[in-house]
C-alpha cells in the first residue's frame, strides 16, 4: 500500500510543478504580448497624427 501512496505523491507534486511552470510561462508571454500590443497601438496613433498634420 505504501507504494501507491508514494506513487500518487510523486504524481501530485509533478503535476503541481508542471502547472506552476506553465502558469509562469503563460503569464510572462501574455505580459510580452500586451506590451507589444500597446507599443503597436502607440505607433499607429503617432503615425495617424503625423498624417493628419
N, C-alpha and C positions, 0 to 999 in steps of 0.2 A: 504493500500500500504506500510506503514511503517513496517508492519510485515514481508513482503517478503524481504525488504531491510535488516532488521536485520538478518533474516534467512541466506541470502546469504553472509553477512559479517561474520557471525559465521562459515559458511561452508568454506569460503575463508581463514580465519585465522586458522581454524583447519587443513585444508589440507596443508597450508604453514608450520605449526608447525610439522605435521607428516613428511612432506618432509624433513625438516631440521633435525629432529631426525634420520630418515633413512639414510640421507646423512652422518651424523657424524658416525653412526654405521658402514656403509659400508666402510668409509674411515679408521676408526680405525681397523676394521677387515682386510682390504686389507693391511694396513701397517704391521700388525702382520704376515700375510701370506708371504709377501715379505721378512720380516726379517727372518722368519723361513726358507724360500727357500734359502736365501743367506747363512744362517748358515749350512744348509744341503749340499749345494754345496761346502762350505769350508771344511766340514768334509770329504766328498767324495774325494776332492782333496788331503787333508792331508793323507788319507788312501792310495790313489794310489801312493803318493810319498814314503810312508813307504814301500809299497810292492815292488817298483822298486829298492830299495836300497839293 
